[in-house]
Amino acid sequence: MALAENHLQKRIGYRFNDPKLLTRALTHRSLHSKHNERLEFLGDSVLGLAVAQSVFLHFPLEEEGQLTRIRARLVNKGTLARIARRFNLGDSLHLGESAARSGGADRASILADALEALIGAVFLEAGFEQAAAVVAVLLMEEFADLGSGLAVKDAKTALQEHLQKNGLPLPCYRVMRQIGEPHRPEFQVECVVTGADHAYSGRGESRKAAEQAAAHNAYADLRGKSTANEC
């Protein structure tokens, strides 16, 4: 676990002076009472402010409503879980036995909460400027997507428009499985696109959120291939 935490710190570009604070940020309540929920509460606000500041500076001509939509796209739980998976955050999580057995290390809600707690821990130890720098690293790919319009548009809408532009039929979404507790389920949805060599998977705390995640993955991949073909 220590090796995974070291790797995580290298990837986010920040090394904790207090290793116990990092461990606290990565500890789920299923393990013991010294869990990460208070840090998650703090990190949620720090993340919101850091993203709002970046969006405000990057889009000087946009109105308040559009800025709000962009920020919401960047800080929603589905986006945070996707980022957490990209940084292999699940490898560093400290989970109780039951949560670990039920796949908690890859559950969207647990990953998103831990990512917020991690940001909160950085803020607590090093202040807002350092926390904002970590947020910039974590959301680098998402900010790059802003240039493609993906983060501004609804992902399903963006995918639909891309397929129609290329004369392809609309995608098909189907629920593959539902896991987690009844009051906090997680859905896995598959997005099938005609002509693609594989289906695209997405996860979320609702079927709609999972469909959006699957559409995001499909659109990002298909748009990337279209761009490559144009070169």
C-alpha positions as CSV (number, residue, x, y, z in Angstrom):
1,M,0.0,0.0,0.0
2,A,2.9,2.4,0.8
3,L,4.3,1.8,-2.7
4,A,0.9,2.7,-4.2
5,E,0.7,5.9,-2.1
6,N,4.2,6.9,-3.2
7,H,3.2,6.4,-6.9
8,L,0.1,8.4,-6.4
9,Q,2.0,11.3,-4.9
10,K,4.4,11.3,-7.8
11,R,1.6,11.4,-10.3
12,I,-0.3,14.3,-8.7
13,G,3.0,16.3,-8.2
14,Y,2.7,16.7,-4.4
15,R,4.4,14.8,-1.6
16,F,2.9,15.0,1.8
17,N,5.0,16.0,4.8
18,D,2.5,14.2,7.0
19,P,2.0,10.7,5.6
20,K,-0.8,10.1,8.1
21,L,-2.8,12.9,6.5
22,L,-2.6,11.1,3.1
23,T,-3.6,7.8,4.7
24,R,-6.6,9.5,6.3
25,A,-7.7,10.9,2.9
26,L,-7.6,7.4,1.4
27,T,-9.4,5.7,4.3
28,H,-13.1,4.7,3.7
29,R,-15.5,4.7,6.6
30,S,-15.9,0.9,6.3
31,L,-12.5,0.4,7.8
32,H,-12.6,2.4,11.0
33,S,-13.7,5.7,12.6
34,K,-10.7,7.7,11.4
35,H,-12.1,7.9,7.8
36,N,-11.9,10.5,5.1
37,E,-15.4,12.1,5.2
38,R,-14.4,15.3,6.9
39,L,-11.6,15.8,4.4
40,E,-14.0,15.0,1.6
41,F,-16.3,17.8,2.8
42,L,-13.3,20.2,2.7
43,G,-12.0,19.0,-0.6
44,D,-15.4,19.4,-2.3
45,S,-15.3,23.2,-1.6
46,V,-11.6,23.5,-2.5
47,L,-12.2,21.7,-5.8
48,G,-15.2,23.8,-6.6
49,L,-13.3,27.1,-6.0
50,A,-10.1,25.9,-7.9
51,V,-12.2,24.8,-10.9
52,A,-14.3,28.0,-10.9
53,Q,-11.2,30.1,-10.9
54,S,-9.7,28.2,-13.8
55,V,-12.9,28.3,-15.8
56,F,-13.3,32.0,-15.1
57,L,-9.8,32.7,-16.4
58,H,-9.9,30.4,-19.4
59,F,-13.2,31.7,-20.7
60,P,-13.2,35.5,-20.4
61,L,-16.0,35.9,-22.9
62,E,-18.5,33.4,-21.5
63,E,-21.6,34.4,-19.5
64,E,-22.3,33.1,-16.0
65,G,-24.7,30.4,-17.1
66,Q,-22.1,28.8,-19.4
67,L,-19.4,29.0,-16.8
68,T,-21.7,27.2,-14.4
69,R,-22.3,24.4,-16.9
70,I,-18.6,24.0,-17.6
71,R,-17.8,23.8,-13.9
72,A,-20.6,21.3,-13.2
73,R,-19.2,19.1,-16.0
74,L,-15.8,19.1,-14.5
75,V,-16.6,18.5,-10.8
76,N,-19.5,15.9,-11.1
77,K,-19.0,12.5,-9.4
78,G,-18.7,10.7,-12.7
79,T,-15.8,12.9,-13.9
80,L,-14.1,12.6,-10.5
81,A,-14.4,8.8,-10.6
82,R,-13.0,8.7,-14.1
83,I,-10.0,10.8,-13.0
84,A,-9.5,8.6,-9.9
85,R,-9.3,5.6,-12.1
86,R,-6.8,7.3,-14.5
87,F,-4.6,8.0,-11.5
88,N,-5.0,4.4,-10.1
89,L,-6.4,5.9,-6.9
90,G,-8.2,2.6,-6.1
91,D,-4.8,0.9,-5.5
92,S,-4.2,3.2,-2.6
93,L,-7.6,3.0,-0.8
94,H,-7.9,1.6,2.7
95,L,-11.2,-0.3,2.8
96,G,-13.0,-2.5,5.3
97,E,-13.3,-6.2,4.4
98,S,-16.9,-6.0,3.2
99,A,-16.3,-2.9,1.0
100,A,-13.1,-4.5,-0.5
101,R,-14.9,-7.8,-1.3
102,S,-17.8,-5.9,-3.0
103,G,-15.4,-4.1,-5.4
104,G,-15.2,-0.8,-3.4
105,A,-11.8,0.0,-4.8
106,D,-13.4,0.6,-8.2
107,R,-16.8,2.0,-7.1
108,A,-17.4,5.4,-8.6
109,S,-18.8,6.9,-5.4
110,I,-15.9,5.8,-3.2
111,L,-13.3,6.9,-5.8
112,A,-14.9,10.3,-6.3
113,D,-15.2,10.9,-2.5
114,A,-11.5,9.8,-2.0
115,L,-10.3,12.2,-4.7
116,E,-12.1,15.1,-3.0
117,A,-10.6,14.0,0.3
118,L,-7.2,14.0,-1.3
119,I,-7.6,17.5,-2.5
120,G,-8.8,18.5,1.0
121,A,-5.8,17.0,2.6
122,V,-3.4,18.9,0.2
123,F,-5.3,22.1,1.1
124,L,-5.1,21.4,4.8
125,E,-1.3,20.8,4.7
126,A,-0.1,23.3,2.0
127,G,-2.9,25.8,1.3
128,F,-5.1,26.8,-1.6
129,E,-2.3,27.5,-4.2
130,Q,-0.8,24.1,-3.9
131,A,-4.3,22.4,-3.8
132,A,-5.2,24.3,-7.0
133,A,-2.0,23.1,-8.6
134,V,-2.9,19.5,-7.8
135,V,-6.4,20.1,-9.2
136,A,-4.8,21.3,-12.4
137,V,-2.8,18.1,-12.8
138,L,-5.8,15.9,-12.0
139,L,-8.1,17.7,-14.5
140,M,-5.5,18.2,-17.2
141,E,-7.2,15.9,-19.7
142,E,-10.7,17.3,-18.8
143,F,-9.5,20.9,-19.5
144,A,-8.0,19.7,-22.8
145,D,-11.5,18.3,-23.7
146,L,-12.9,21.8,-23.2
147,G,-11.3,22.8,-26.5
148,S,-13.3,20.0,-28.3
149,G,-16.6,21.1,-26.8
150,L,-17.0,17.8,-25.0
151,A,-17.0,19.3,-21.5
152,V,-19.4,22.0,-22.5
153,K,-21.9,19.8,-24.3
154,D,-23.8,17.0,-22.8
155,A,-21.7,13.9,-23.7
156,K,-24.6,12.0,-25.2
157,T,-25.5,15.0,-27.3
158,A,-21.9,15.4,-28.5
159,L,-21.7,11.7,-29.4
160,Q,-25.0,11.8,-31.2
161,E,-24.0,14.9,-33.3
162,H,-20.6,13.3,-34.1
163,L,-22.3,10.1,-35.4
164,Q,-24.9,12.0,-37.4
165,K,-22.2,14.1,-39.0
166,N,-20.5,10.9,-40.1
167,G,-23.7,9.3,-41.4
168,L,-23.9,6.7,-38.6
169,P,-26.9,5.5,-36.7
170,L,-27.5,6.5,-33.1
171,P,-25.8,4.6,-30.3
172,C,-27.5,2.0,-28.2
173,Y,-27.2,2.0,-24.4
174,R,-27.8,-1.0,-22.2
175,V,-27.3,-1.7,-18.4
176,M,-24.8,-4.4,-17.9
177,R,-25.0,-4.6,-14.1
178,Q,-26.0,-2.8,-10.9
179,I,-23.9,-3.1,-7.7
180,G,-23.7,-1.5,-4.3
181,E,-26.2,-0.9,-1.6
182,P,-29.9,-0.1,-2.5
183,H,-29.6,3.4,-1.2
184,R,-26.4,4.1,-3.1
185,P,-26.2,1.9,-6.2
186,E,-23.7,2.0,-9.0
187,F,-24.7,1.2,-12.6
188,Q,-22.4,-0.1,-15.4
189,V,-23.7,0.8,-18.8
190,E,-22.4,-0.2,-22.2
191,C,-22.6,2.1,-25.2
192,V,-22.7,0.3,-28.6
193,V,-21.8,2.2,-31.7
194,T,-22.3,0.8,-35.2
195,G,-18.9,0.3,-36.9
196,A,-16.8,0.5,-33.7
197,D,-14.6,-2.4,-33.0
198,H,-15.7,-2.6,-29.3
199,A,-18.4,-1.3,-27.0
200,Y,-17.7,1.5,-24.5
201,S,-18.4,1.1,-20.8
202,G,-19.3,3.8,-18.3
203,R,-20.2,3.8,-14.6
204,G,-22.3,6.1,-12.4
205,E,-24.6,6.4,-9.4
206,S,-27.6,6.5,-11.7
207,R,-28.3,5.0,-15.1
208,K,-28.3,8.4,-16.7
209,A,-24.8,9.2,-15.2
210,A,-23.5,5.9,-16.4
211,E,-24.8,6.5,-19.9
212,Q,-23.1,9.9,-19.9
213,A,-19.8,8.3,-18.8
214,A,-20.1,5.6,-21.5
215,A,-20.9,8.3,-24.1
216,H,-17.9,10.4,-23.0
217,N,-15.6,7.4,-23.5
218,A,-17.1,6.6,-26.9
219,Y,-17.0,10.2,-28.2
220,A,-13.4,10.8,-27.0
221,D,-12.2,7.6,-28.7
222,L,-14.2,8.1,-32.0
223,R,-13.3,11.8,-32.2
224,G,-9.6,11.0,-31.7
225,K,-9.7,8.4,-34.5
226,S,-11.5,10.9,-36.8
227,T,-8.8,13.5,-36.1
228,A,-6.0,11.0,-36.8
229,N,-7.6,10.0,-40.1
230,E,-7.7,13.7,-41.2
231,C,-4.0,14.1,-40.7
